[in-house]
Amino acid sequence: MRTQRPYVFLAKITMFTLIIGALPLPEVALNIAPFWMLLFFTYWLTYFTTQGRFFIALFLGVLIDILHGDILGQNALALILSIVFITKIRQSFSVSNITTQQIYILSASGIYLGVLLLVHGLSTQSFDFNYYLLFTPLTSALFWPLVQLALSKCKH
């Protein structure tokens, strides 16, 4: 039972993240919305030490692709590469103050956005996209303290 607890918490925050991602919002709000799965999964990674984090990131990314109707695998690749960055700086991330953590989240979100734009550019052979998307890493960094506070209050 003790080893299943991190995965139960992950299942709960994944369901919550999918519900947040499915909320009908105005187009501008959807374009500047943070990468919710990245934020919640980053919290989970820094709090729990488990095996198979990249496989879990692949699975969560495919869930996001299915939810948004995106190219299958683009969010999975973006989430995996962002999580590689978070894993490399995990020790520093967990002992840093909130401002430094926000900079790390901004960097990880930049990686995520870069992969999404690269896949979009390669798949459409053009570079036309909504420029509001460039605010997404910033909103992810700004929402990080709220996500961290909310999840720290949850029982896990």
Accessible surface in RSA format (square Angstrom, percent):
REM  Atomic radii and reference values for relative SASA: ProtOr
REM  Chains: A
REM  Algorithm: Lee & Richards
REM  Probe-radius: 1.40
REM  Slices: 20
REM RES _ NUM      All-atoms   Total-Side   Main-Chain    Non-polar    All polar
REM                ABS   REL    ABS   REL    ABS   REL    ABS   REL    ABS   REL
RES MET A   1   189.48  98.1 145.83  96.5  43.65 103.9 123.93 105.4  65.55  86.8
RES ARG A   2   186.65  78.4 175.88  89.7  10.77  25.6  77.03 105.3 109.62  66.4
RES THR A   3   103.70  73.8  94.65  96.0   9.05  21.6  84.60 113.6  19.10  28.9
RES GLN A   4   101.24  56.6 101.24  74.0   0.00   0.0  32.61  69.4  68.63  52.1
RES ARG A   5   102.23  42.9  99.42  50.7   2.81   6.7  25.56  34.9  76.67  46.5
RES PRO A   6    19.58  14.3  19.58  17.8   0.00   0.0  19.58  16.2   0.00   0.0
RES TYR A   7    80.34  37.5  75.40  42.9   4.94  12.8  60.58  45.5  19.75  24.4
RES VAL A   8    71.97  47.4  69.36  62.8   2.61   6.3  71.79  62.4   0.18   0.5
RES PHE A   9     8.67   4.3   7.40   4.6   1.27   3.3   8.41   5.1   0.26   0.8
RES LEU A  10    15.08   8.4  15.08  10.8   0.00   0.0  15.08  10.6   0.00   0.0
RES ALA A  11    56.15  51.6  47.91  73.9   8.24  18.7  55.51  78.2   0.63   1.7
RES LYS A  12   128.43  62.7 117.61  72.2  10.83  25.8  76.56  68.9  51.87  55.3
RES ILE A  13     9.34   5.3   8.59   6.4   0.75   1.8   9.34   6.7   0.00   0.0
RES THR A  14    11.65   8.3  11.18  11.3   0.46   1.1  10.51  14.1   1.14   1.7
RES MET A  15   114.53  59.3 114.53  75.8   0.00   0.0  90.87  77.3  23.66  31.3
RES PHE A  16   104.13  52.1 101.93  63.1   2.21   5.7 103.62  62.8   0.52   1.5
RES THR A  17     1.21   0.9   0.76   0.8   0.45   1.1   0.70   0.9   0.50   0.8
RES LEU A  18    30.68  17.1  29.35  21.0   1.33   3.3  29.70  20.9   0.98   2.6
RES ILE A  19   101.89  58.0  98.18  73.1   3.71   9.0 101.04  72.8   0.85   2.3
RES ILE A  20    31.53  17.9  27.41  20.4   4.12   9.9  27.41  19.7   4.12  11.2
RES GLY A  21    19.59  24.2   0.00   N/A  19.59  24.2  11.92  32.7   7.67  17.2
RES ALA A  22    61.10  56.2  32.76  50.6  28.34  64.5  40.63  57.2  20.46  54.2
RES LEU A  23    85.19  47.4  81.33  58.2   3.85   9.7  81.83  57.5   3.35   9.0
RES PRO A  24   125.60  91.5  97.80  89.1  27.81 101.1 107.80  89.0  17.80 110.7
RES LEU A  25    79.73  44.4  63.03  45.1  16.70  42.0  66.49  46.7  13.24  35.6
RES PRO A  26    97.40  71.0  84.30  76.8  13.10  47.6  96.79  79.9   0.61   3.8
RES GLU A  27   116.65  67.0 108.70  82.2   7.95  18.9  49.58  95.9  67.07  54.8
RES VAL A  28    73.34  48.3  73.10  66.2   0.25   0.6  73.10  63.5   0.25   0.7
RES ALA A  29    34.26  31.5  29.34  45.3   4.92  11.2  31.13  43.8   3.13   8.3
RES LEU A  30    81.45  45.4  64.22  45.9  17.23  43.3  64.23  45.1  17.22  46.3
RES ASN A  31    18.49  12.7  17.08  16.5   1.41   3.4   0.51   1.2  17.98  17.4
RES ILE A  32    53.81  30.6  53.45  39.8   0.36   0.9  53.45  38.5   0.36   1.0
RES ALA A  33    24.94  22.9  16.35  25.2   8.59  19.5  20.11  28.3   4.82  12.8
RES PRO A  34    10.63   7.7   4.63   4.2   6.00  21.8   4.63   3.8   6.00  37.3
RES PHE A  35    28.51  14.3  24.03  14.9   4.48  11.6  28.51  17.3   0.00   0.0
RES TRP A  36    49.64  19.9  46.25  22.4   3.39   8.0  40.76  21.7   8.88  14.4
RES MET A  37     8.00   4.1   5.82   3.8   2.19   5.2   3.95   3.4   4.06   5.4
RES LEU A  38     0.14   0.1   0.00   0.0   0.14   0.4   0.00   0.0   0.14   0.4
RES LEU A  39     0.00   0.0   0.00   0.0   0.00   0.0   0.00   0.0   0.00   0.0
RES PHE A  40     8.80   4.4   8.80   5.5   0.00   0.0   8.80   5.3   0.00   0.0
RES PHE A  41     1.02   0.5   0.22   0.1   0.79   2.1   0.73   0.4   0.28   0.8
RES THR A  42     0.00   0.0   0.00   0.0   0.00   0.0   0.00   0.0   0.00   0.0
RES TYR A  43    12.59   5.9  12.59   7.2   0.00   0.0   9.74   7.3   2.85   3.5
RES TRP A  44     0.00   0.0   0.00   0.0   0.00   0.0   0.00   0.0   0.00   0.0
RES LEU A  45     5.27   2.9   4.55   3.3   0.72   1.8   4.55   3.2   0.72   1.9
RES THR A  46    28.18  20.0  12.76  12.9  15.42  36.7   5.44   7.3  22.74  34.4
RES TYR A  47   121.66  56.8  97.44  55.4  24.22  63.0  59.99  45.1  61.67  76.0
RES PHE A  48    24.69  12.3  21.19  13.1   3.50   9.1  23.41  14.2   1.27   3.6
RES THR A  49   104.93  74.6  79.47  80.6  25.46  60.7  49.64  66.7  55.29  83.6
RES THR A  50    17.00  12.1   6.99   7.1  10.01  23.9  13.61  18.3   3.38   5.1
RES GLN A  51   159.41  89.1 151.02 110.4   8.39  20.0  63.47 135.1  95.94  72.8
RES GLY A  52    41.70  51.4   0.00   N/A  41.70  51.4  32.20  88.4   9.50  21.3
RES ARG A  53    62.71  26.3  61.91  31.6   0.80   1.9   5.37   7.3  57.34  34.8
RES PHE A  54    82.70  41.4  81.30  50.4   1.39   3.6  81.65  49.5   1.05   3.0
RES PHE A  55   143.74  71.9 136.99  84.9   6.75  17.6 140.60  85.2   3.14   9.0
RES ILE A  56    23.46  13.3  22.53  16.8   0.93   2.2  23.46  16.9   0.00   0.0
RES ALA A  57     0.00   0.0   0.00   0.0   0.00   0.0   0.00   0.0   0.00   0.0
RES LEU A  58    75.42  42.0  75.42  54.0   0.00   0.0  75.42  53.0   0.00   0.0
RES PHE A  59   113.77  56.9 110.06  68.2   3.71   9.7 113.71  68.9   0.06   0.2
RES LEU A  60     3.90   2.2   3.90   2.8   0.00   0.0   3.90   2.7   0.00   0.0
RES GLY A  61     0.21   0.3   0.00   N/A   0.21   0.3   0.21   0.6   0.00   0.0
RES VAL A  62    42.50  28.0  42.50  38.5   0.00   0.0  42.50  36.9   0.00   0.0
RES LEU A  63    45.24  25.2  42.99  30.8   2.25   5.7  42.99  30.2   2.25   6.1
RES ILE A  64    15.78   9.0  15.78  11.8   0.00   0.0  15.78  11.4   0.00   0.0
RES ASP A  65     1.05   0.7   0.00   0.0   1.05   2.5   0.23   0.5   0.82   0.8
RES ILE A  66   115.30  65.6  94.83  70.6  20.47  49.3 100.22  72.2  15.08  40.9
RES LEU A  67    65.96  36.7  35.88  25.7  30.07  75.6  41.96  29.5  23.99  64.6
RES HIS A  68    96.09  52.5  65.18  45.3  30.91  79.1  37.43  38.6  58.66  68.3
RES GLY A  69    67.07  82.7   0.00   N/A  67.07  82.7  34.02  93.4  33.05  74.0
RES ASP A  70    54.38  38.1  35.35  35.2  19.03  45.0   5.78  13.6  48.60  48.5
RES ILE A  71    86.27  49.1  76.90  57.3   9.38  22.6  84.18  60.6   2.09   5.7
RES LEU A  72   126.87  70.7 100.37  71.8  26.50  66.6 100.37  70.5  26.50  71.3
RES GLY A  73    25.87  31.9   0.00   N/A  25.87  31.9  21.62  59.3   4.25   9.5
RES GLN A  74    24.54  13.7  21.20  15.5   3.34   7.9   2.92   6.2  21.62  16.4
RES ASN A  75     5.63   3.9   5.63   5.4   0.00   0.0   0.00   0.0   5.63   5.4
RES ALA A  76     1.37   1.3   1.37   2.1   0.00   0.0   1.37   1.9   0.00   0.0
RES LEU A  77    83.29  46.4  81.07  58.0   2.22   5.6  82.68  58.1   0.60   1.6
RES ALA A  78     0.00   0.0   0.00   0.0   0.00   0.0   0.00   0.0   0.00   0.0
RES LEU A  79     0.57   0.3   0.57   0.4   0.00   0.0   0.57   0.4   0.00   0.0
RES ILE A  80    38.28  21.8  38.28  28.5   0.00   0.0  38.28  27.6   0.00   0.0
RES LEU A  81    74.34  41.4  70.47  50.4   3.87   9.7  70.47  49.5   3.87  10.4
RES SER A  82     0.00   0.0   0.00   0.0   0.00   0.0   0.00   0.0   0.00   0.0
RES ILE A  83     0.00   0.0   0.00   0.0   0.00   0.0   0.00   0.0   0.00   0.0
RES VAL A  84    53.39  35.1  53.04  48.0   0.35   0.8  53.30  46.3   0.10   0.3
RES PHE A  85    51.44  25.7  47.59  29.5   3.85  10.0  51.30  31.1   0.14   0.4
RES ILE A  86     0.35   0.2   0.35   0.3   0.00   0.0   0.35   0.3   0.00   0.0
RES THR A  87    36.74  26.1  24.94  25.3  11.80  28.1  24.95  33.5  11.79  17.8
RES LYS A  88   166.40  81.2 132.82  81.5  33.58  79.9  78.71  70.9  87.68  93.4
RES ILE A  89    33.43  19.0  30.02  22.4   3.41   8.2  33.43  24.1   0.00   0.0
RES ARG A  90    58.79  24.7  58.53  29.8   0.26   0.6  19.99  27.3  38.80  23.5
RES GLN A  91   153.66  85.9 146.56 107.1   7.10  16.9  53.17 113.2 100.48  76.2
RES SER A  92    47.92  40.5  41.28  55.1   6.64  15.3  31.38  66.8  16.55  23.2
RES PHE A  93     1.93   1.0   1.93   1.2   0.00   0.0   1.93   1.2   0.00   0.0
RES SER A  94    62.08  52.5  33.41  44.6  28.67  66.0  25.20  53.7  36.88  51.7
RES VAL A  95   124.35  81.8  89.94  81.4  34.41  82.9  96.72  84.0  27.63  74.9
RES SER A  96    25.98  22.0   7.27   9.7  18.71  43.1   8.92  19.0  17.06  23.9
RES ASN A  97    98.77  68.1  81.93  79.2  16.84  40.5  42.74 102.9  56.03  54.2
RES ILE A  98    70.66  40.2  64.98  48.4   5.69  13.7  65.58  47.2   5.08  13.8
RES THR A  99    79.64  56.6  79.57  80.7   0.07   0.2  52.93  71.1  26.71  40.4
RES THR A 100    46.99  33.4  46.91  47.6   0.08   0.2  24.39  32.8  22.59  34.2
RES GLN A 101     9.95   5.6   9.95   7.3   0.00   0.0   0.26   0.5   9.69   7.4
RES GLN A 102    36.50  20.4  36.02  26.3   0.48   1.1   8.56  18.2  27.94  21.2
RES ILE A 103   100.68  57.3 100.06  74.5   0.62   1.5 100.67  72.5   0.01   0.0
RES TYR A 104    43.85  20.5  43.85  24.9   0.00   0.0  22.59  17.0  21.26  26.2
RES ILE A 105     0.00   0.0   0.00   0.0   0.00   0.0   0.00   0.0   0.00   0.0
RES LEU A 106    72.14  40.2  70.19  50.2   1.94   4.9  70.19  49.3   1.94   5.2
RES SER A 107    46.48  39.3  34.69  46.3  11.79  27.2  21.72  46.3  24.76  34.7
RES ALA A 108     0.00   0.0   0.00   0.0   0.00   0.0   0.00   0.0   0.00   0.0
RES SER A 109     0.00   0.0   0.00   0.0   0.00   0.0   0.00   0.0   0.00   0.0
RES GLY A 110    32.00  39.5   0.00   N/A  32.00  39.5  23.59  64.7   8.41  18.8
RES ILE A 111    61.30  34.9  53.13  39.6   8.17  19.7  59.83  43.1   1.47   4.0
RES TYR A 112     5.86   2.7   5.86   3.3   0.00   0.0   0.53   0.4   5.32   6.6
RES LEU A 113    11.77   6.6  11.77   8.4   0.00   0.0  11.77   8.3   0.00   0.0
RES GLY A 114    36.50  45.0   0.00   N/A  36.50  45.0  31.55  86.6   4.95  11.1
RES VAL A 115    15.23  10.0  14.03  12.7   1.20   2.9  14.67  12.7   0.56   1.5
RES LEU A 116    31.58  17.6  29.40  21.0   2.18   5.5  29.56  20.8   2.02   5.4
RES LEU A 117    24.61  13.7  24.32  17.4   0.29   0.7  24.37  17.1   0.24   0.6
RES LEU A 118   111.82  62.3 105.81  75.7   6.00  15.1 111.02  78.0   0.80   2.2
RES VAL A 119    27.38  18.0  26.34  23.8   1.04   2.5  27.12  23.6   0.27   0.7
RES HIS A 120    57.86  31.6  57.11  39.7   0.76   1.9  40.04  41.3  17.83  20.7
RES GLY A 121    17.44  21.5   0.00   N/A  17.44  21.5  11.24  30.8   6.20  13.9
RES LEU A 122   117.62  65.5 107.19  76.7  10.43  26.2 107.75  75.7   9.86  26.5
RES SER A 123    60.63  51.2  22.18  29.6  38.45  88.6  30.92  65.8  29.72  41.6
RES THR A 124    67.26  47.8  41.96  42.5  25.31  60.3  48.81  65.6  18.45  27.9
RES GLN A 125   149.62  83.7 116.85  85.4  32.77  78.0  56.23 119.7  93.39  70.8
RES SER A 126    50.99  43.1  38.45  51.3  12.54  28.9  44.26  94.2   6.73   9.4
RES PHE A 127   132.64  66.4 115.70  71.7  16.94  44.1 117.26  71.1  15.38  44.0
RES ASP A 128    98.70  69.1  88.28  87.9  10.42  24.6  44.32 104.3  54.38  54.2
RES PHE A 129    32.75  16.4   9.90   6.1  22.85  59.5  22.50  13.6  10.25  29.3
RES ASN A 130    59.63  41.1  46.44  44.9  13.19  31.8  25.24  60.7  34.39  33.2
RES TYR A 131   145.49  67.9 140.89  80.2   4.59  12.0 105.00  78.9  40.49  49.9
RES TYR A 132   101.48  47.4 100.71  57.3   0.76   2.0  56.26  42.3  45.21  55.7
RES LEU A 133    52.01  29.0  52.01  37.2   0.00   0.0  52.01  36.5   0.00   0.0
RES LEU A 134    93.56  52.1  75.97  54.3  17.59  44.2  76.12  53.5  17.44  46.9
RES PHE A 135   105.19  52.6 104.91  65.0   0.29   0.7 105.19  63.8   0.00   0.0
RES THR A 136     2.66   1.9   2.66   2.7   0.00   0.0   2.34   3.1   0.31   0.5
RES PRO A 137    11.98   8.7  11.98  10.9   0.00   0.0  11.98   9.9   0.00   0.0
RES LEU A 138    86.60  48.2  86.02  61.5   0.58   1.5  86.02  60.4   0.58   1.6
RES THR A 139    20.92  14.9  20.74  21.0   0.18   0.4  20.92  28.1   0.00   0.0
RES SER A 140     0.00   0.0   0.00   0.0   0.00   0.0   0.00   0.0   0.00   0.0
RES ALA A 141     6.88   6.3   6.88  10.6   0.00   0.0   6.88   9.7   0.00   0.0
RES LEU A 142   106.74  59.4  94.22  67.4  12.53  31.5  94.35  66.3  12.39  33.3
RES PHE A 143    74.30  37.2  74.06  45.9   0.24   0.6  74.30  45.0   0.00   0.0
RES TRP A 144     0.79   0.3   0.79   0.4   0.00   0.0   0.79   0.4   0.00   0.0
RES PRO A 145    42.04  30.6  36.87  33.6   5.17  18.8  37.90  31.3   4.14  25.8
RES LEU A 146   106.94  59.6 103.23  73.9   3.71   9.3 103.77  72.9   3.17   8.5
RES VAL A 147     7.25   4.8   4.78   4.3   2.47   6.0   7.21   6.3   0.05   0.1
RES GLN A 148    49.32  27.6  49.30  36.0   0.02   0.0  12.12  25.8  37.20  28.2
RES LEU A 149   103.10  57.4  99.39  71.1   3.71   9.3 102.69  72.1   0.42   1.1
RES ALA A 150    57.12  52.5  46.56  71.9  10.55  24.0  54.02  76.1   3.10   8.2
RES LEU A 151     7.82   4.4   7.82   5.6   0.00   0.0   7.82   5.5   0.00   0.0
RES SER A 152    61.64  52.1  36.62  48.9  25.02  57.6  30.98  66.0  30.66  43.0
RES LYS A 153   155.91  76.1 126.65  77.7  29.26  69.7  75.04  67.5  80.87  86.1
RES CYS A 154    59.86  45.3  45.70  51.0  14.16  33.3  14.40  36.5  45.45  49.0
RES LYS A 155   186.39  90.9 164.05 100.7  22.34  53.2 113.35 102.0  73.04  77.8
RES HIS A 156    41.42  22.6   9.97   6.9  31.44  80.4  19.78  20.4  21.64  25.2
END  Absolute sums over single chains surface
CHAIN  1 A     8751.2       7432.3       1318.9       6281.9       2469.3
END  Absolute sums over all chains
TOTAL          8751.2       7432.3       1318.9       6281.9       2469.3
